[in-house]
Amino acid sequence: MNKISKIYTASSVPAFPPRPRNLFPVWLAATLAVLWLIVHDLEISFETLVYGVADMGEYFSRYREPDFSDLSRYLELMGITLATALWGTVFALVVGFFLAPLAARNLSPHPLVYRLVREVLNFMRAMPDLLLALVFVAALGLGPLPGALALGVHTAGFLGKFFAESLERVDQGVYEGVASTGANFPQLVMYAGWPSILREALGFTLYILDRNVRMASVLGLVGAGGIGLALHDTVRMFDYGKSGALILVILVTILIIDYASAWLRRRLG
């Protein structure tokens, strides 16, 4: 008993760790300070916001009676918008497919090639869709082609970056195993790189397609064709009934694509 009591003496029991500090007041004060800076810097007037909410409610009430008398034309325009998004995504996929291996640090044949392709992808991502659409509309005229090119160029930068980073995460042993058979660079990419990231690449592509459908509707506002152009015209003519119908067609289409894309991503996962 003496030995046991000696083992469990108070001196042998380690001290409790210090009580953690309560940082909630600090975070609360920091949050309030940031909010105050935002309000002060943007010169936000809460009275103006209240009146603005009332004005927005009155404006949106004008769309409460959508006019579906020309529904077949609306669906045709929505089909053009979907085609614009689809071909823009195909363009981005093809460009990303060829540029991604050159932008992967562990696959690129030379550091200069790696840096050059990376900067090209950065430039594509930095150019906004709307700016590209304006440039292509000025060069090619009105229609869905400028919209598809604008979406393709912009999203090719994203897909190329996503694919390149996925290729860099592939286990180096996979590349070494294929390289040991005497494979050259294209064979290394096709037999080791892409098969290893195929499911991930498909998920990225579906996400970009989902995003491009939304943006294709917006690009129509600058003359890139499709349902966005019709919506722009009806809003300018104060035809709120047709505008409301077009908005509902866009909303329902986007919801269907969103659910379908989420279902496909779950199946791929």
C-alpha positions in Angstrom: 0.0 0.0 0.0 2.9 2.3 0.7 4.3 1.8 -2.8 1.0 2.4 -4.4 0.3 5.5 -2.4 3.7 6.9 -3.3 2.9 6.3 -7.0 -0.3 8.2 -6.8 0.9 11.1 -4.7 -0.2 14.6 -5.6 3.3 15.5 -6.7 3.3 12.8 -9.4 0.0 14.0 -11.0 0.7 16.4 -13.9 -0.8 19.8 -13.6 -3.9 20.7 -15.5 -3.2 22.7 -18.7 -4.1 26.4 -18.4 -7.6 27.4 -19.2 -8.0 28.6 -22.8 -8.5 32.3 -23.2 -11.9 33.5 -24.3 -11.2 35.3 -27.5 -14.8 35.9 -28.4 -14.8 39.5 -27.3 -11.6 40.1 -29.4 -13.2 38.6 -32.5 -16.4 40.5 -31.9 -14.6 43.8 -31.5 -12.5 43.1 -34.7 -15.7 42.2 -36.7 -17.5 45.3 -35.5 -14.4 47.4 -36.4 -14.3 46.0 -39.9 -18.0 46.6 -40.4 -17.6 50.2 -39.3 -14.7 50.7 -41.7 -16.8 49.2 -44.6 -19.8 51.5 -43.8 -17.5 54.5 -43.4 -15.4 53.8 -46.5 -18.4 53.1 -48.8 -20.5 55.9 -47.3 -23.4 53.6 -46.7 -26.6 55.3 -45.7 -29.1 53.0 -44.0 -31.9 55.3 -44.7 -31.1 55.1 -48.4 -31.0 51.3 -48.1 -34.4 51.2 -46.6 -35.9 53.3 -49.4 -33.9 51.3 -51.9 -35.5 48.0 -50.7 -39.0 49.5 -51.2 -38.1 50.7 -54.7 -36.7 47.3 -55.6 -39.9 45.6 -54.3 -42.0 47.9 -56.5 -39.8 47.3 -59.5 -39.9 43.5 -59.2 -43.6 43.6 -58.8 -43.8 44.6 -62.5 -42.7 41.1 -63.4 -45.6 39.3 -61.6 -47.5 38.5 -64.7 -45.1 36.7 -67.1 -46.3 36.5 -70.8 -45.7 33.0 -72.2 -47.5 33.6 -75.5 -44.3 33.2 -77.4 -42.9 30.3 -75.4 -41.7 28.3 -78.4 -39.4 31.2 -79.4 -38.2 31.5 -75.8 -37.2 27.9 -75.8 -35.5 28.2 -79.1 -33.4 31.1 -77.8 -32.6 29.1 -74.6 -31.4 26.3 -76.9 -29.1 28.8 -78.6 -27.8 29.9 -75.2 -27.2 26.3 -74.2 -25.3 25.6 -77.5 -23.2 28.7 -76.8 -22.3 27.4 -73.4 -21.7 23.8 -74.6 -19.3 24.8 -77.5 -17.5 27.3 -75.2 -17.0 24.4 -72.8 -15.8 22.1 -75.6 -13.3 24.8 -76.7 -12.0 25.2 -73.1 -11.7 21.5 -72.7 -9.7 21.0 -75.9 -7.3 23.9 -75.0 -7.0 22.8 -71.4 -6.3 19.2 -72.5 -3.3 20.2 -74.6 -1.9 23.0 -72.4 -2.3 21.3 -69.0 0.6 18.8 -69.3 2.9 21.6 -70.4 1.8 23.6 -67.3 2.4 20.7 -64.9 5.7 21.2 -63.1 6.5 17.4 -63.1 5.6 16.9 -66.7 6.6 20.0 -68.6 9.6 19.3 -70.9 11.4 22.6 -69.9 11.1 25.2 -67.2 10.7 27.9 -69.8 7.8 26.0 -71.4 6.2 25.6 -68.0 6.4 29.3 -67.1 5.2 30.4 -70.6 2.1 28.2 -70.6 1.3 29.1 -67.0 1.3 32.8 -67.9 -0.9 32.1 -70.9 -3.4 30.3 -68.6 -3.2 33.2 -66.2 -3.9 35.7 -69.0 -7.0 33.7 -70.1 -8.4 33.7 -66.5 -7.7 37.3 -66.0 -9.7 38.4 -69.1 -13.4 38.7 -68.0 -16.1 37.0 -70.1 -17.9 40.3 -70.8 -14.8 42.1 -72.0 -13.9 39.1 -74.3 -17.5 39.1 -75.6 -17.3 42.8 -76.5 -14.0 42.2 -78.3 -15.3 39.2 -80.3 -18.7 41.0 -81.0 -16.8 43.9 -82.4 -14.6 41.6 -84.5 -17.2 39.0 -85.6 -20.5 40.7 -85.3 -23.6 39.8 -83.3 -24.5 36.2 -82.7 -23.6 33.2 -80.5 -20.1 32.6 -82.0 -18.5 35.6 -80.1 -20.2 34.3 -76.9 -18.8 30.8 -77.3 -15.3 32.1 -78.0 -15.4 34.4 -75.0 -16.6 31.6 -72.7 -14.0 29.2 -74.2 -11.0 31.5 -73.9 -11.9 32.5 -70.3 -12.7 29.1 -68.9 -9.8 27.4 -70.8 -7.6 29.2 -68.3 -9.5 27.7 -65.4 -9.6 24.1 -66.9 -5.9 24.3 -67.8 -5.0 25.3 -64.3 -7.2 22.6 -62.7 -5.9 19.9 -64.9 -2.3 20.9 -64.5 -2.6 20.9 -60.7 -4.3 17.5 -60.8 -1.5 16.1 -63.0 1.0 17.4 -60.5 -0.7 15.5 -57.6 -0.4 12.1 -59.4 2.0 9.8 -57.6 5.4 10.1 -59.1 5.7 6.3 -59.2 3.0 6.1 -61.8 5.0 8.3 -64.1 8.2 6.5 -63.4 6.6 3.1 -64.1 5.4 4.2 -67.5 8.6 6.1 -68.3 10.6 2.9 -67.5 9.0 1.3 -70.6 10.6 3.9 -72.8 7.5 6.1 -73.2 8.0 9.5 -74.6 6.3 12.7 -73.4 2.9 12.2 -75.2 2.8 8.6 -74.2 3.6 9.5 -70.6 0.7 12.0 -70.6 -1.8 9.7 -72.2 -1.0 6.5 -70.4 0.0 7.8 -66.9 -1.4 11.3 -66.5 -4.9 11.5 -67.9 -6.0 8.0 -66.8 -5.1 9.0 -63.2 -7.1 12.1 -63.2 -10.0 11.2 -65.5 -12.8 11.3 -62.9 -11.5 14.5 -61.4 -11.2 16.1 -64.9 -14.8 15.2 -65.7 -16.0 16.8 -62.5 -14.1 20.0 -63.3 -15.6 20.0 -66.8 -19.1 19.6 -65.6 -18.6 22.4 -63.2 -17.4 24.7 -66.0 -20.3 23.7 -68.2 -22.7 24.6 -65.3 -21.0 27.9 -64.9 -21.0 28.7 -68.7 -24.7 28.2 -69.0 -25.2 31.0 -66.5 -22.7 33.2 -68.1 -24.0 32.6 -71.7 -27.3 34.1 -70.6 -25.5 37.2 -69.4 -23.3 37.6 -72.5 -26.4 37.9 -74.6 -26.8 41.4 -73.0 -23.7 42.6 -74.9 -24.9 41.1 -78.3 -23.6 37.6 -78.0 -27.0 36.1 -79.0 -29.3 33.8 -77.3 -31.9 34.4 -74.7 -29.9 37.1 -73.0 -30.2 39.4 -76.0 -33.9 39.0 -76.1 -34.1 39.7 -72.4 -32.1 42.9 -72.9 -34.4 44.0 -75.7 -37.6 43.4 -73.7 -36.3 45.2 -70.6 -35.3 48.2 -72.7 -38.8 48.3 -74.2 -40.4 48.0 -70.7 -42.2 44.8 -71.7 -42.1 43.3 -68.2 -44.5 40.4 -69.1 -42.1 39.0 -71.7 -39.1 39.8 -69.5 -40.6 37.9 -66.7 -41.3 34.9 -68.9 -37.7 34.9 -70.2 -36.3 35.1 -66.7 -38.4 32.1 -65.6 -37.2 30.1 -68.6 -33.6 30.9 -67.7 -34.2 30.1 -64.0 -35.9 26.7 -64.7 -33.2 25.7 -67.2 -30.4 26.6 -64.8 -32.1 24.7 -62.0 -32.5 21.6 -64.2 -28.8 21.7 -65.3 -27.7 22.3 -61.7 -29.5 19.2 -60.4 -28.3 17.1 -63.4 -24.7 18.3 -62.9 -24.9 17.5 -59.2 -26.3 14.0 -59.9 -23.6 13.3 -62.5 -20.8 14.5 -60.1 -22.2 12.2 -57.4 -22.2 9.3 -59.8 -18.6 10.0 -60.9 -17.6 10.3 -57.2 
